[in-house]
Amino acid sequence: MGSRAWKCPNCRVALLKVKNGSLAIGESRDSKEAHSHDAWEPAWIDGRFSCLLICLHCEGEVGLVGTYEVRDERGYANGEEVGGDVRYYKPLYFTDAPRIFDIPDGTPVDVSDEIGRSFQLYWSDTLACANRIRAAIEALLTAQRVNRSVGGRQSRKCRRMLSLHERIELFMETRPELADKLLAIKWIGNAGTHSAIVTADDLLDAYEILGFVLDEIYVRRSVRIGALARAINRRRAPRSKRQTKSR
């Protein structure tokens, strides 16, 4: 399975490992037919695989299926041939997808559920994953009490649902330092909604920004660090040092 390791999605403590004896592989039909070609070589092989991943801490098991291909990695060193054919595995579906980033414990369930769904899609459908990340932003704005519509009976105007862009603009009035970051994620989500090209790296950009926003809202690390720094600066000494009263 290569050197890639994922943290257990259940306990989030230990890394997942391939369960001994669970790996099963098979060639695709085209790969099998290619064996009869005069120029065939092992690097033409591709196929499917399945296995179980087990957590060494909670002993929970996760199912994984995907594809694989064989690459010729032969080379020469000191005049001798080294290396050989290497099988590379690509995950497509986890029964319980590992987290791409850690979601803060204080994150509302509606938000974390949408992010969790995006983790499932990250491996197999980048467009759907980008769209799900966009839905997570909608849920986050709702959790932050940003209106979903305007008008209604009290205003004597027809109720109109607000677009995500309009909701982010409303959020800009109270949290401008975070609203512009949500806007960046929205552009990636829009690409998924409108069937544009979205790469795995684009999704990782969105996750990195989203993780920062969630930390700022629910962990408030910058606020705590700011308060801690001010407290130390006021004392001009570590907080553990007791200040003696002058006589």
N, C-alpha and C positions, 0 to 999 in steps of 0.2 A: 504493500500500500504506500510505499514511499516514506518520506520523512514527515509528512504532514500529520499533525496531531490536533484533535479537537477536544475541548473540555466537555465533560458530561453535561447534557442539557437538563438533566434532572436534579442532581445534587450540586452541580457547578463547582465541584471541588477538585476532582481528579480528571486525568485525561482518558479518553477512550482508546482501547486497544482492540485489534482484530482478535476475535475469539478463536482459539486453536481449533482447527478442523472445520471451520464454518465457511471458508472461502470456496466458492464454486465459480468456475469460468467456462465459457463456451464461445466458439467462433460464430460470427455472423454468416449468413448464407453466401454472400458475395465473397467473403474471405475464404470460405471452404472451396468455392468454385475456382478461385484464383490459383489454388495449388497445382492445377493441371497446366498452367501456363508455363511455356519453356523458360521464361525469364523470372519465374517465381523466386522470391527470397523471403526470409522470415519477417522482414520489415513490412511486408504487405498484410500481415495478420492483424485483424481487429475483431472485437467481439463484445460480449456482455459478461458482467460478473455480479455476484451477490455475496453478502457475508453478514455476520453479526458482529457488532462492536460491543465490548463490555467495559463497564466502568470498574476500575480497580478499587474504588472507595465504596460505592453503594451497591455494586454488583448488578446494576440495572443493565439491560441489553437494548441496543438500538439496531434496527434493520437498515441495511444500506444496499442499494442497487446502482449500477452505472455501466459505463462502457470502458473499454481499454484498447490500447493500440501498442504495437511493438515498434521500437525505434532501434536502428542500428547505431550503436555508440562505440564501434570499434575505432581504434586509433593506434598510433605508434609512439613508443617511448623507448629511447636508447636502442633504436633499431629493431625493436620487437613489437609485435602486435599485442595490444592490450584492449580490455573491454570486450563488449559483446552485445547481444540483443537484449534490450531492457523493456519490460512491460510497464506501461504507464496507465494508471487507473484514473478515471474521471467520475466523481460522484454525480448522480442525477437526482436521487431521492433518498431522504432519510425518513424513517418512521417518526423520529423525534429529532428535528434539525438542531445541530449545535448553534449556539448564539454567535453571530458575527461580531457583536460587541456586547459588553455587559450593560444590561438595562438597570438603572437605579431602582432600589427596592421601593421607593416612594412613588414610582410611576403609576398613574391610574391604570386599572385593568384594561379598559377599552383601548388605551394607547399601546400597552405592552402586548395585547392580543394581536393587534394589527401588525406590529413589528415582528412578532413571532410567526405570523403567516407569511410575512415577506422573507423570513429566513428559510422557510420551506421552499419558496420559489426561486431563491437566489441561484440554486444549483442547476435548475432546469429551464427556467423561463425568465430571462432578464427583463423583458417588457412588462410581464405581469408583476414581477417583483418591484419594478419602479412604480407601477400603479399602486401597489399595496403600500409602499412607503409614502406615497402621496396621501393615501387614506389615513395613515398614521398621523400625518400633520393635521389633517382635518379633525381627528379625534383629540389631538393635543390642544388645538385652538378651542375646541368645545370645553375641554377640561379647564382651560384658562379663562373660561366665561366670555369668550369672544362670540358675539352674535352670529347666528347662522342665517338670519333673515332681517329684513327691515320692513317697515310699514305695519299694517294690521289695523284692527278695529280702533284702537286708541288714537292712532295718528290719522285716521280717516283716509288712509291710502291703501291700495292693494298690497298685500304682502308679497315680497319678492325675496327669493333665496339669493344669498350672497355667494359670489364665486370665491374660490380659495384665495385668489389674488386680493380681492376686496377684504377678506377676513384678515389676511396678513397685514394689509394697510391699516386696519383697525388696531391690530396688535402693535403696530409700529408706534401708536400714540402712547402706549404704556411701557413697552419693552423694545425700543428701537435697536438696541444692541443685539437682540436675538431675532427680531423680525427679518432683518436682512439675510440672516443665515437660513431661516425657513424659506425665504424667497429663492435662495440658491437651490435648496432641495426641491422646491416646486418645479423649477425648470427641468430637473432630471425626471421628476414624476410625470410632467407633461409629455416628455419624449416617449415614455412608456404608454401613456394614454393614447397618443396619436400615432402609435406604431412607427416611431422613428427608431434610429439605431441607438441602442443603449448597451454599453459593454459592462463586464463585471467590474472593471476599474471605476466606471461611472457610479455603480451601485456602492462601491466601497467609499467613494467620495461622499455620497449621500449619508451613509452610515456614520462616517467620521464626524460630519457636521451635526447630524441628529444626536449622536452620543454626547457631543459637547453641549447642545441645547438642553438636553434632559439633565445633565449634570448641573448646569447653571440654575435650572428651575427647581429640581428636586433634591440635589445634593448641596447646592449653593456653595461650592468649594471656594469660589473667588470671594464670596462675602465672608466666609469663615476665615480664610487666609488674610483678608484685609483687616478684619477685626483683630486677629491674632498679632499681625505686624504692628498695628497701632498700639495695642496694649504693651508690647515689648518696647516700642519706641518711647512711650510715655514713661516707662520705668527706666529706660536706658540701661536695661539689664534683663537677664532671663526671667521669666515669670516665676520660676522656682526660688529665686533669690529674695529673701525677706528684706523689706525695707525697714531700717531702724529709724525711730523718731529722734530728731535732733533736740538737744536740751538747751 
